[in-house]
Amino acid sequence: MMQSNQELTDLLALDLGLNIVNRRPYAKEVFKWQDMDLLPHSSADTLLCEIFEWNGRNWRTTGNNLIGYLFSDEALNTVKQQLISTPKHPALIPDFEFTKDSMIEYGLSLPSLFNIGINGNIKSAKSFSVRVNGVTKSRITNIDSPGIEILKSYSSFTQSKSKTYRKNIKFNFLSTSLFYAESVEIYLEKESGVGLDVSFQTQNVEVEAKIDMDTKKNFVLKYSGNQAPFAAQFTKGKDFDIM
């Protein structure tokens, strides 16, 4: 039985000691509850086990994936295909929202994670929110392929290639879970004549315009096809083999 948004919201509120009434949980609350982080960029080819650096303030991809160090040739290709087709399951996260303040705080990278373009300064909006619905999650585990093979190779790799391991992986972070949205709803309200607008990439996106006026815009974007993840759970390299 899928838990309802209300049940999940109540659970989150209880765990974090919050009182959430008549609103969706904010992104910040959900991210803290699930120990997840916003990805620094969005791309449909972002895979599990991608290696990221944390500089104390921001995540940055190294552009490398752990499997490139562990496998080669045919084996690498097989594992890569398995990573690409890792199933997505309901993440059991309530539908949540990025408010105008959190969008300003996260910087403009946020809307681009959902293929939304913003032209103009969002500070000039009267009200602006991005609501995220139907979150799914794919993850690496030690009981499914390719997790089993990756963890096995990783163990021997840390011993046999210890210099490469220390330099590239030990102190960096691996994406061990990725999060996707089924749909997002954009709500924008502004004064007439304010130069602020939203646009979207429409490939694999079905757009429903609920309101589209100069002062108010409300769109629902439904994603299909090969989606780009918007967030991840990261595991430090040195902690990865004891998952």
Salt bridges, closest charged atoms under 4 A:
GLU29 OE2 - ARG23 NH2 2.87
GLU50 OE2 - HIS41 NE2 3.89
GLU53 OE1 - ARG60 NH2 2.91
GLU97 OE2 - ARG131 NE 3.69
GLU105 OE2 - LYS28 NZ 2.74
GLU185 OE2 - LYS210 NZ 3.84
GLU189 OE2 - LYS126 NZ 3.96
ASP197 OD1 - LYS217 NZ 3.68
ASP212 OD1 - LYS217 NZ 2.81
ASP214 OD1 - LYS190 NZ 3.78
ASP239 OD1 - LYS238 NZ 3.97
